[in-house]
Amino acid sequence: MADYEALHRRSIEDPEGFWGEQTTLVDWIRKPTRALDSDRPPFHRWYPDGTLNTCYNALDRHVVAGHGDRTALVYDSPVTGAKQTFTYAELVEQVATFAGALRGFGVEKGDRVVIYLPMIPEAVIAMLACARIGAVHSVVFGGFAPHELAVRIDDARPKVVVTASCGIEPTRLVEYKPMVDRALDLADHAPDAVVVKQRPQVEATMVEGRDHDWDLVMRAGRTAPAECVEVAATDPLYVLYTSGTTGKPKGIVRDNGGHAVAMAWSLPNIYDVHAGQVWWAASDVGWVVGHSYIVYAPLICGATTVLYEGKPVGTPDAGAFWRVVAEHGVEALFTAPTAIRAIKKEDPGAERLAEHDLSHFRTLFLAGERLDPDTYTWATEALGVPVVDNWWQTETGWPIAANLRGLAPMPIKPGSPTVPVPGYAVEILDEHGEPVPPGTEGAICLRLPLPPGTLPTLWGDDDRYVASYLSTFDGYYLSGDGGYLDDDGYLFVMGRTDDVINVAGHRLSTGSMEAVIAAHPAVAECAVIGVADPLKGQLPRGFVVLKAGVTDDPDDIGRELVARVREEIGAVAAFRDVTVVGGLPKTRSGKILRKTMREIADGKEPAVPSTIEDPGVLDTLRPTLRREP
């Protein structure tokens, strides 16, 4: 802990010195002479006079160093039965070829390319090809509705859109090309070309003159593969859209230099994964985890990364993850707590896990939502390895708080992602912007400047960046999450600040109530929302999904949960309404749509988020949400 404290303190007190030393982790074309440019606050830029190429750092430099035969990418698709591996040398060839093809369509440095693909190797190849020629990629989660895709196309204004004929779910095919066609009908901006990967499950109809077959494009591109171009460290690498409160998505900008350094530093120091080791982030390239830890960090560090086209359950069963870990020699896995809860619900006794040899498996990392103690305990006991929480956001691109497994492993406290990562000055502020004592909940804020790899602004909208993140408290980035630091400096994230409810003047965290409910042995997952009440302002309502095989009376379980919350949080919570439901509405990345649930319960008609995984769950739940408690 002492080593961590000294390192963290130095990163905050001397960010230029600390992050200047980390420039040795990547290869530069022109090495920066200064680390931080703060001449235009509140905007801060890292390595302002440096130049490099991110694709070179992810691929070519490993080949140059003699590691071209090392496996870079493992593709595993239980939904199709396909498996494929790419060495670093093979991936360089594929990426250079597609980069040359993009050049053939007129894509140059600074131009945008929208990528709308399932979890297939072409998604990784397209992202790296853009980085190779200095183009800015914007990956849109495959399967997003046409309107949402159109909005992103109009904001990014791409020269090329890259898509596939379909994505594959466990029970259905999702045709992508008709959605792309509809999106382009809706959009004001028209790209010069659409590149389509035809999959054998569905053949897409092509628009003559605009649409191009991926395989034919690659065949032609082999005649003029593209080399890496020099870009400024401050040039954008990608734009990734996240939901905005006004309905218009926010384009999170990621730069090249700061991002490369952050990726190179974080994978070995936070996740203890190094060159030649096998790492698997079970996410999607449409999300920030996929950008940072499926594609860029493992490849920049020279590791082997797994690209998985499947689900934690249903492809074919609750042993899917353990099969992948065993078969490919995965040493560390990063996924969302929702995935583990889904596995636990289907296989509470971990019988599927026992079918696989995981003797080489070292660590399970979880992030994306709050890790409830019950899921932590189940995974720890089932796997027999450390289960490590970490907390970050699309905006930051890499962890804000983590247990630094490769630098200074610390005791794990269930419910906490551990401590602020070097570079992040985490403070808990009250409504007046004043720091609060340890153990007191408040707004989790990050003192500026943010470290390398975090967002420097929003795409084409500096004013919105300031208004959304920097205007509440002067000199701070507002995370939007609430929580507290304990006496040991461990951070506890209790949920979005709009999930703090006010019951008769008492500010209470729904996350605290969820932690109590989730500890019940019959509960697979849960959500607590605050609904409007004419007397107390708000009252909490709980919704729980039971584990498979539970036969206890739901009313009895509800009464037990009410008693537990009353005992552990107090009568002040006024918690007395629990409903057992078949499922909870979630985004495709696993986050429960608590805000949408709350708005429905309050009699509103919210727009269903485009990121919802299964709208039918929300439709089924709607009468329950609307009923009088």
Secondary structure as UniProt FT lines:
FT   HELIX           2..13
FT   HELIX           15..21
FT   HELIX           22..25
FT   STRAND          36..40
FT   TURN            41..42
FT   STRAND          43..46
FT   TURN            48..49
FT   STRAND          51..52
FT   HELIX           54..55
FT   HELIX           56..60
FT   HELIX           61..64
FT   TURN            65..66
FT   TURN            68..69
FT   STRAND          71..77
FT   TURN            78..81
FT   STRAND          82..87
FT   HELIX           88..104
FT   TURN            105..106
FT   TURN            109..110
FT   STRAND          112..116
FT   HELIX           121..133
FT   STRAND          136..139
FT   TURN            142..143
FT   HELIX           146..156
FT   STRAND          160..164
FT   STRAND          166..168
FT   STRAND          173..175
FT   HELIX           177..186
FT   STRAND          193..197
FT   TURN            200..201
FT   TURN            208..210
FT   STRAND          211..213
FT   HELIX           214..221
FT   TURN            222..223
FT   STRAND          231..232
FT   TURN            233..234
FT   STRAND          236..242
FT   TURN            245..246
FT   STRAND          250..255
FT   HELIX           257..270
FT   TURN            275..276
FT   STRAND          278..281
FT   TURN            285..286
FT   HELIX           288..289
FT   HELIX           290..296
FT   HELIX           297..300
FT   TURN            301..302
FT   STRAND          304..308
FT   TURN            318..319
FT   HELIX           320..328
FT   STRAND          332..335
FT   HELIX           337..346
FT   TURN            348..349
FT   TURN            351..352
FT   HELIX           353..355
FT   TURN            359..360
FT   STRAND          363..366
FT   HELIX           373..383
FT   STRAND          387..391
FT   TURN            394..396
FT   STRAND          401..402
FT   TURN            405..407
FT   TURN            414..415
FT   STRAND          418..420
FT   TURN            422..423
FT   STRAND          425..429
FT   TURN            431..432
FT   TURN            438..439
FT   STRAND          442..447
FT   TURN            452..453
FT   TURN            459..460
FT   HELIX           462..465
FT   HELIX           466..470
FT   TURN            474..475
FT   STRAND          476..485
FT   TURN            487..488
FT   STRAND          491..496
FT   HELIX           497..499
FT   STRAND          500..503
FT   TURN            504..505
FT   STRAND          506..509
FT   HELIX           510..518
FT   TURN            521..522
FT   STRAND          523..533
FT   TURN            534..536
FT   STRAND          537..546
FT   TURN            548..549
FT   HELIX           554..568
FT   HELIX           571..573
FT   STRAND          578..580
FT   STRAND          586..587
FT   TURN            588..589
FT   HELIX           594..601
FT   TURN            602..603
FT   TURN            610..611
FT   HELIX           615..626
//
